Amino acid sequence: MPICPKCHSVMVCSKRISMSGVENKEIEWICKADSIQVEIRHPVQYVYIKIGSEEEIDGKRKKVIEKKIEGAELFIFYEVSDI
């Protein structure tokens, strides 16, 4: 489980998927204390994702605040705010 870069507490799973023989894989987490979200991306995207870049998804603004590779997984940390 990822650790929140702001408050350093363990983040809670908010999304799981099941596909291609993988059951209930955790792919997204949130911090209950801060507006921080983290999701798994494919490691090849590491060079394309820039710290400070922003996305608007479902009426929320997501700003990339950190990226980290652990094993074969790329974790992208976002600060989430309402638009």
N, CA, C and O atoms as a GROMACS GRO file, in nm:
protein
  332
    1MET      N    1   0.084  -0.118   0.000
    1MET     CA    2   0.000   0.000   0.000
    1MET      C    3   0.089   0.125   0.000
    1MET      O    4   0.187   0.132   0.074
    2PRO      N    5   0.053   0.222  -0.083
    2PRO     CA    6   0.133   0.344  -0.089
    2PRO      C    7   0.121   0.428   0.038
    2PRO      O    8   0.024   0.417   0.114
    3ILE      N    9   0.221   0.511   0.060
    3ILE     CA   10   0.225   0.605   0.172
    3ILE      C   11   0.201   0.745   0.117
    3ILE      O   12   0.261   0.783   0.017
    4CYS      N   13   0.116   0.823   0.182
    4CYS     CA   14   0.086   0.959   0.140
    4CYS      C   15   0.212   1.046   0.154
    4CYS      O   16   0.274   1.048   0.261
    5PRO      N   17   0.251   1.117   0.047
    5PRO     CA   18   0.369   1.201   0.055
    5PRO      C   19   0.351   1.325   0.142
    5PRO      O   20   0.450   1.389   0.180
    6LYS      N   21   0.226   1.361   0.175
    6LYS     CA   22   0.200   1.478   0.258
    6LYS      C   23   0.201   1.445   0.407
    6LYS      O   24   0.275   1.506   0.484
    7CYS      N   25   0.119   1.348   0.447
    7CYS     CA   26   0.103   1.319   0.590
    7CYS      C   27   0.174   1.190   0.633
    7CYS      O   28   0.179   1.158   0.751
    8HIS      N   29   0.227   1.116   0.535
    8HIS     CA   30   0.304   0.993   0.559
    8HIS      C   31   0.222   0.881   0.624
    8HIS      O   32   0.277   0.798   0.696
    9SER      N   33   0.091   0.881   0.599
    9SER     CA   34   0.007   0.771   0.648
    9SER      C   35  -0.022   0.675   0.532
    9SER      O   36  -0.007   0.710   0.416
   10VAL      N   37  -0.064   0.554   0.566
   10VAL     CA   38  -0.097   0.453   0.466
   10VAL      C   39  -0.226   0.494   0.394
   10VAL      O   40  -0.324   0.533   0.459
   11MET      N   41  -0.225   0.485   0.262
   11MET     CA   42  -0.342   0.523   0.183
   11MET      C   43  -0.436   0.404   0.170
   11MET      O   44  -0.394   0.288   0.182
   12VAL      N   45  -0.565   0.432   0.146
   12VAL     CA   46  -0.671   0.332   0.140
   12VAL      C   47  -0.708   0.306  -0.005
   12VAL      O   48  -0.721   0.399  -0.084
   13CYS      N   49  -0.726   0.178  -0.040
   13CYS     CA   50  -0.764   0.142  -0.176
   13CYS      C   51  -0.902   0.199  -0.210
   13CYS      O   52  -0.996   0.188  -0.132
   14SER      N   53  -0.911   0.262  -0.329
   14SER     CA   54  -1.039   0.318  -0.373
   14SER      C   55  -1.088   0.256  -0.504
   14SER      O   56  -1.201   0.283  -0.547
   15LYS      N   57  -1.003   0.173  -0.568
   15LYS     CA   58  -1.045   0.111  -0.694
   15LYS      C   59  -0.966  -0.018  -0.716
   15LYS      O   60  -0.845  -0.023  -0.697
   16ARG      N   61  -1.039  -0.123  -0.756
   16ARG     CA   62  -0.980  -0.253  -0.788
   16ARG      C   63  -1.031  -0.297  -0.924
   16ARG      O   64  -1.139  -0.257  -0.967
   17ILE      N   65  -0.953  -0.381  -0.992
   17ILE     CA   66  -0.997  -0.437  -1.118
   17ILE      C   67  -0.974  -0.588  -1.118
   17ILE      O   68  -0.890  -0.639  -1.044
   18SER      N   69  -1.049  -0.657  -1.202
   18SER     CA   70  -1.031  -0.800  -1.226
   18SER      C   71  -1.035  -0.820  -1.376
   18SER      O   72  -1.133  -0.786  -1.442
   19MET      N   73  -0.926  -0.876  -1.432
   19MET     CA   74  -0.920  -0.902  -1.575
   19MET      C   75  -0.802  -0.992  -1.608
   19MET      O   76  -0.702  -0.992  -1.535
   20SER      N   77  -0.812  -1.066  -1.713
   20SER     CA   78  -0.703  -1.151  -1.763
   20SER      C   79  -0.641  -1.238  -1.656
   20SER      O   80  -0.519  -1.252  -1.650
   21GLY      N   81  -0.722  -1.297  -1.571
   21GLY     CA   82  -0.672  -1.386  -1.468
   21GLY      C   83  -0.627  -1.318  -1.341
   21GLY      O   84  -0.590  -1.384  -1.244
   22VAL      N   85  -0.630  -1.185  -1.338
   22VAL     CA   86  -0.593  -1.109  -1.219
   22VAL      C   87  -0.722  -1.075  -1.145
   22VAL      O   88  -0.813  -1.016  -1.204
   23GLU      N   89  -0.730  -1.111  -1.018
   23GLU     CA   90  -0.851  -1.086  -0.940
   23GLU      C   91  -0.827  -0.978  -0.835
   23GLU      O   92  -0.731  -0.985  -0.758
   24ASN      N   93  -0.914  -0.879  -0.832
   24ASN     CA   94  -0.914  -0.773  -0.730
   24ASN      C   95  -0.779  -0.704  -0.713
   24ASN      O   96  -0.734  -0.683  -0.600
   25LYS      N   97  -0.716  -0.668  -0.824
   25LYS     CA   98  -0.589  -0.595  -0.818
   25LYS      C   99  -0.616  -0.451  -0.780
   25LYS      O  100  -0.697  -0.384  -0.844
   26GLU      N  101  -0.548  -0.403  -0.678
   26GLU     CA  102  -0.562  -0.264  -0.636
   26GLU      C  103  -0.489  -0.175  -0.736
   26GLU      O  104  -0.372  -0.199  -0.767
   27ILE      N  105  -0.559  -0.071  -0.786
   27ILE     CA  106  -0.497   0.017  -0.886
   27ILE      C  107  -0.507   0.165  -0.849
   27ILE      O  108  -0.447   0.249  -0.917
   28GLU      N  109  -0.580   0.198  -0.743
   28GLU     CA  110  -0.597   0.338  -0.705
   28GLU      C  111  -0.619   0.347  -0.555
   28GLU      O  112  -0.688   0.264  -0.496
   29TRP      N  113  -0.559   0.450  -0.492
   29TRP     CA  114  -0.570   0.470  -0.348
   29TRP      C  115  -0.594   0.617  -0.320
   29TRP      O  116  -0.563   0.703  -0.402
   30ILE      N  117  -0.650   0.646  -0.202
   30ILE     CA  118  -0.670   0.783  -0.157
   30ILE      C  119  -0.620   0.796  -0.014
   30ILE      O  120  -0.611   0.699   0.061
   31CYS      N  121  -0.586   0.920   0.022
   31CYS     CA  122  -0.550   0.951   0.159
   31CYS      C  123  -0.672   1.014   0.224
   31CYS      O  124  -0.728   1.110   0.171
   32LYS      N  125  -0.714   0.960   0.337
   32LYS     CA  126  -0.832   1.014   0.404
   32LYS      C  127  -0.805   1.147   0.473
   32LYS      O  128  -0.899   1.222   0.501
   33ALA      N  129  -0.679   1.178   0.501
   33ALA     CA  130  -0.645   1.302   0.571
   33ALA      C  131  -0.622   1.419   0.475
   33ALA      O  132  -0.649   1.534   0.510
   34ASP      N  133  -0.572   1.390   0.354
   34ASP     CA  134  -0.539   1.494   0.256
   34ASP      C  135  -0.614   1.467   0.126
   34ASP      O  136  -0.676   1.362   0.111
   35SER      N  137  -0.607   1.561   0.035
   35SER     CA  138  -0.669   1.541  -0.097
   35SER      C  139  -0.566   1.482  -0.193
   35SER      O  140  -0.541   1.536  -0.300
   36ILE      N  141  -0.508   1.369  -0.154
   36ILE     CA  142  -0.405   1.304  -0.234
   36ILE      C  143  -0.460   1.171  -0.285
   36ILE      O  144  -0.522   1.095  -0.211
   37GLN      N  145  -0.435   1.144  -0.412
   37GLN     CA  146  -0.477   1.020  -0.477
   37GLN      C  147  -0.354   0.964  -0.548
   37GLN      O  148  -0.269   1.039  -0.595
   38VAL      N  149  -0.344   0.832  -0.555
   38VAL     CA  150  -0.236   0.768  -0.630
   38VAL      C  151  -0.295   0.658  -0.716
   38VAL      O  152  -0.388   0.589  -0.675
   39GLU      N  153  -0.240   0.643  -0.836
   39GLU     CA  154  -0.287   0.536  -0.924
   39GLU      C  155  -0.167   0.472  -0.992
   39GLU      O  156  -0.060   0.532  -1.005
   40ILE      N  157  -0.188   0.348  -1.035
   40ILE     CA  158  -0.083   0.274  -1.106
   40ILE      C  159  -0.094   0.304  -1.254
   40ILE      O  160  -0.204   0.305  -1.311
   41ARG      N  161   0.019   0.328  -1.316
   41ARG     CA  162   0.027   0.344  -1.461
   41ARG      C  163   0.134   0.249  -1.514
   41ARG      O  164   0.210   0.191  -1.436
   42HIS      N  165   0.140   0.232  -1.644
   42HIS     CA  166   0.243   0.148  -1.704
   42HIS      C  167   0.378   0.220  -1.692
   42HIS      O  168   0.386   0.339  -1.723
   43PRO      N  169   0.484   0.151  -1.649
   43PRO     CA  170   0.614   0.217  -1.628
   43PRO      C  171   0.670   0.291  -1.749
   43PRO      O  172   0.746   0.386  -1.732
   44VAL      N  173   0.634   0.251  -1.872
   44VAL     CA  174   0.685   0.320  -1.989
   44VAL      C  175   0.635   0.466  -1.994
   44VAL      O  176   0.695   0.549  -2.062
   45GLN      N  177   0.528   0.496  -1.921
   45GLN     CA  178   0.474   0.633  -1.919
   45GLN      C  179   0.555   0.727  -1.830
   45GLN      O  180   0.528   0.847  -1.828
   46TYR      N  181   0.654   0.675  -1.757
   46TYR     CA  182   0.734   0.756  -1.664
   46TYR      C  183   0.787   0.883  -1.730
   46TYR      O  184   0.781   0.990  -1.670
   47VAL      N  185   0.839   0.872  -1.851
   47VAL     CA  186   0.900   0.987  -1.918
   47VAL      C  187   0.797   1.087  -1.970
   47VAL      O  188   0.831   1.202  -1.996
   48TYR      N  189   0.672   1.044  -1.987
   48TYR     CA  190   0.569   1.132  -2.041
   48TYR      C  191   0.492   1.209  -1.934
   48TYR      O  192   0.428   1.309  -1.964
   49ILE      N  193   0.498   1.163  -1.811
   49ILE     CA  194   0.425   1.227  -1.702
   49ILE      C  195   0.518   1.322  -1.629
   49ILE      O  196   0.624   1.280  -1.581
   50LYS      N  197   0.481   1.447  -1.620
   50LYS     CA  198   0.566   1.551  -1.562
   50LYS      C  199   0.509   1.599  -1.429
   50LYS      O  200   0.388   1.619  -1.415
   51ILE      N  201   0.596   1.618  -1.332
   51ILE     CA  202   0.556   1.675  -1.203
   51ILE      C  203   0.501   1.816  -1.230
   51ILE      O  204   0.562   1.894  -1.303
   52GLY      N  205   0.386   1.847  -1.171
   52GLY     CA  206   0.323   1.978  -1.190
   52GLY      C  207   0.218   1.982  -1.299
   52GLY      O  208   0.140   2.077  -1.306
   53SER      N  209   0.214   1.881  -1.386
   53SER     CA  210   0.112   1.880  -1.492
   53SER      C  211  -0.026   1.855  -1.431
   53SER      O  212  -0.038   1.791  -1.326
   54GLU      N  213  -0.129   1.906  -1.497
   54GLU     CA  214  -0.266   1.896  -1.446
   54GLU      C  215  -0.358   1.832  -1.548
   54GLU      O  216  -0.340   1.845  -1.669
   55GLU      N  217  -0.460   1.761  -1.496
   55GLU     CA  218  -0.566   1.701  -1.578
   55GLU      C  219  -0.699   1.738  -1.515
   55GLU      O  220  -0.708   1.759  -1.394
   56GLU      N  221  -0.802   1.747  -1.598
   56GLU     CA  222  -0.938   1.765  -1.548
   56GLU      C  223  -1.016   1.640  -1.582
   56GLU      O  224  -1.034   1.606  -1.699
   57ILE      N  225  -1.064   1.570  -1.478
   57ILE     CA  226  -1.138   1.446  -1.496
   57ILE      C  227  -1.260   1.447  -1.404
   57ILE      O  228  -1.246   1.466  -1.283
   58ASP      N  229  -1.379   1.428  -1.460
   58ASP     CA  230  -1.504   1.421  -1.383
   58ASP      C  231  -1.522   1.540  -1.290
   58ASP      O  232  -1.562   1.522  -1.175
   59GLY      N  233  -1.494   1.660  -1.337
   59GLY     CA  234  -1.515   1.780  -1.257
   59GLY      C  235  -1.412   1.802  -1.148
   59GLY      O  236  -1.432   1.885  -1.059
   60LYS      N  237  -1.303   1.729  -1.153
   60LYS     CA  238  -1.196   1.743  -1.054
   60LYS      C  239  -1.067   1.777  -1.126
   60LYS      O  240  -1.043   1.732  -1.238
   61ARG      N  241  -0.984   1.857  -1.063
   61ARG     CA  242  -0.852   1.889  -1.116
   61ARG      C  243  -0.749   1.804  -1.044
   61ARG      O  244  -0.745   1.802  -0.921
   62LYS      N  245  -0.667   1.733  -1.120
   62LYS     CA  246  -0.564   1.645  -1.064
   62LYS      C  247  -0.428   1.698  -1.105
   62LYS      O  248  -0.396   1.707  -1.224
   63LYS      N  249  -0.346   1.734  -1.005
   63LYS     CA  250  -0.212   1.787  -1.031
   63LYS      C  251  -0.109   1.683  -0.986
   63LYS      O  252  -0.112   1.639  -0.871
   64VAL      N  253  -0.019   1.645  -1.076
   64VAL     CA  254   0.084   1.546  -1.044
   64VAL      C  255   0.184   1.608  -0.946
   64VAL      O  256   0.243   1.712  -0.973
   65ILE      N  257   0.200   1.541  -0.830
   65ILE     CA  258   0.294   1.592  -0.729
   65ILE      C  259   0.413   1.501  -0.706
   65ILE      O  260   0.514   1.542  -0.649
   66GLU      N  261   0.402   1.375  -0.751
   66GLU     CA  262   0.513   1.282  -0.732
   66GLU      C  263   0.492   1.161  -0.821
   66GLU      O  264   0.379   1.123  -0.852
   67LYS      N  265   0.602   1.100  -0.862
   67LYS     CA  266   0.595   0.973  -0.933
   67LYS      C  267   0.705   0.884  -0.879
   67LYS      O  268   0.815   0.930  -0.846
   68LYS      N  269   0.673   0.754  -0.871
   68LYS     CA  270   0.765   0.661  -0.808
   68LYS      C  271   0.749   0.523  -0.872
   68LYS      O  272   0.637   0.480  -0.897
   69ILE      N  273   0.859   0.455  -0.897
   69ILE     CA  274   0.854   0.318  -0.948
   69ILE      C  275   0.889   0.224  -0.834
   69ILE      O  276   0.991   0.238  -0.768
   70GLU      N  277   0.801   0.127  -0.813
   70GLU     CA  278   0.826   0.021  -0.714
   70GLU      C  279   0.808  -0.111  -0.787
   70GLU      O  280   0.699  -0.144  -0.833
   71GLY      N  281   0.917  -0.187  -0.796
   71GLY     CA  282   0.912  -0.312  -0.873
   71GLY      C  283   0.882  -0.281  -1.018
   71GLY      O  284   0.954  -0.203  -1.081
   72ALA      N  285   0.778  -0.340  -1.071
   72ALA     CA  286   0.740  -0.318  -1.211
   72ALA      C  287   0.620  -0.224  -1.224
   72ALA      O  288   0.556  -0.221  -1.328
   73GLU      N  289   0.590  -0.148  -1.118
   73GLU     CA  290   0.472  -0.060  -1.122
   73GLU      C  291   0.512   0.086  -1.102
   73GLU      O  292   0.598   0.118  -1.021
   74LEU      N  293   0.447   0.172  -1.179
   74LEU     CA  294   0.466   0.315  -1.169
   74LEU      C  295   0.350   0.374  -1.090
   74LEU      O  296   0.234   0.358  -1.129
   75PHE      N  297   0.379   0.443  -0.981
   75PHE     CA  298   0.278   0.508  -0.900
   75PHE      C  299   0.282   0.658  -0.927
   75PHE      O  300   0.387   0.722  -0.917
   76ILE      N  301   0.167   0.714  -0.963
   76ILE     CA  302   0.154   0.858  -0.988
   76ILE      C  303   0.067   0.917  -0.877
   76ILE      O  304  -0.047   0.876  -0.859
   77PHE      N  305   0.122   1.013  -0.803
   77PHE     CA  306   0.053   1.078  -0.693
   77PHE      C  307  -0.004   1.212  -0.742
   77PHE      O  308   0.066   1.291  -0.805
   78TYR      N  309  -0.132   1.235  -0.711
   78TYR     CA  310  -0.203   1.355  -0.751
   78TYR      C  311  -0.256   1.430  -0.629
   78TYR      O  312  -0.292   1.370  -0.528
   79GLU      N  313  -0.259   1.562  -0.641
   79GLU     CA  314  -0.334   1.645  -0.547
   79GLU      C  315  -0.465   1.675  -0.619
   79GLU      O  316  -0.463   1.728  -0.730
   80VAL      N  317  -0.577   1.642  -0.557
   80VAL     CA  318  -0.707   1.653  -0.620
   80VAL      C  319  -0.785   1.772  -0.562
   80VAL      O  320  -0.788   1.791  -0.440
   81SER      N  321  -0.848   1.850  -0.649
   81SER     CA  322  -0.930   1.962  -0.603
   81SER      C  323  -1.050   1.977  -0.696
   81SER      O  324  -1.048   1.931  -0.810
   82ASP      N  325  -1.156   2.040  -0.644
   82ASP     CA  326  -1.274   2.068  -0.727
   82ASP      C  327  -1.242   2.183  -0.821
   82ASP      O  328  -1.159   2.270  -0.790
   83ILE      N  329  -1.308   2.183  -0.936
   83ILE     CA  330  -1.288   2.289  -1.035
   83ILE      C  331  -1.376   2.407  -1.002
   83ILE      O  332  -1.373   2.508  -1.073
   0.00000   0.00000   0.00000
